[in-house]
């Protein structure tokens, strides 16, 4: 659990407060992880303007998600520096590097993790987001004509095996989407279509029924780079490490709230409801930690709940 307050100098935006909380729920283990690196602490950022905030939802065990949490910030910092601050390309290359490192370590064959990332540039007043799997990020922007009221929208793209475009991609890579244990799963095993790790479902390490390593080929055209809304791509992986990516400005509204969360907090409709509640509590004087803690405690009371993690940020535009 963490709450941190940050005041910046002559920037376009300032991060007023950051809070993170986790609850294990009824499960006997906690596989969620998070990353909080405010501007000035993100490795590889010489100007100190960029902060990194992330939620990782591990599955199959904690070893792989712990490795990802340790390695991802350094890999991202290195890629951002070498790509001359092209964050979209840097994120895409970083996801590939993380999987490559897992292969080298002999890890992550039947374990993996979702990832939702927010890069906040306080000097430029921008936020870049990337997501793999079913963790999510939601933003609420104060309506200029109605102070105290917020427009809420989800920035991440849910990536589920049963979605038609994802199902086509999985099948083109030689896989199947099966309804097992009450959810659609890749090969009846993993209930998401994009993640880090899960290497047994990726082209370089997938094994056939005889246990022989084979290189999978795709029936769809190859396309490199992150995917965007409406785009269809494949790289031969049943479970892809290509993230959904988008950018936005945070200067059009006086105040904004950002929520990153694992799916233990609920589905898309639950995320928007949670954000609307968070905005109201901010108006009532709650801290970012108080809100994150209340959200995760509430989700942990559900008997069917997963581990839950929430990162909440309060952001304000500098000047008028």
Steps between C-alpha positions, in 0.01 A plus 500: 500500500635840405402862478734761357454866427696670225544866409691591186657822378422684177313218327171475315351263757575390853429172672325596822471158660565133426356210696517125455333219694471124464274235644539127464131411508403139576797356311786345700763703314562847356626512141432867421797737487538873432764754399508860623785712359416873516677752275864510603506133607439329165835356385628623163310831508775764515253791498304354790163597351356153442341279764404133468199344672400137441288211622600140425253216557691173514354156439629145539738599780697800626849426365440644153311812609771573758763478227297731276456755779876509558606513136232700320589853625865467397410353163244775436745773601765356269262469205357850547850648503615304194181577305537876561185514713279315251304343783267295280790319333692478827211324674457255215871414497504473878224238504697291252815539708325391818384178334850447357647536849249250637604252231867547596417438865288196424202670663144588406397197299179444695498823698434852378371844582279771364643851490342843501740796483465877523786731405427852624713787366455796734694738271294422191174440683447167325423142594587192296332171591561139405319185600520124458225273624203588718646752745383851421551873520221757532527880492255760627532860376324789668243667274600864447143632503406288801771516769486197726347278230716256305487326164611138548644277228698181478834525318596132496357244260366179650677205339295185533532173304129505410522836321462434129823670386701332776342161432593528131856590592529207745359253248730634228791422731380140529316536830147449625267694727314266734240572765648341811425562871243765415729713279635504147865392506784459252541123458267468799769642728557879507200735522667789317636545151795732571756485779867489587633149560269206421779391269351159423243692296754707308675429173853454630418245768168336410511120506275266312331193645810287445710747701705607200590867475355656188491845348142617451407694189203729459226487238465877530745761377784597733477844657744654746438764766227550762141451395229765514121492509363326193836358392543129440841339516687185588860397548437127530443510877183358647551734795647822366742743665395787274349771720210732434640854508366854492594853600305796634549847640422575864486877456151536354345467848592676821498176698522130409490168681678190368421147618711195413364169627513126471181328391432406862326838519249385239418532131473817288164613642636449851811703414298799386277480805806477725653805334181706537499409871870590529440845353223564750720391790779728382254789517423388856866528596610136481866428416606288205597220740166515682320455169727218376468321834120528506470374142714192561338422836158514338602261222665258746166444673358331192528122545595459134754781503857478376798677650442872455737794457419865438729793425333842519652830386369855544629736230457876462578732212752768588396863460151603396 
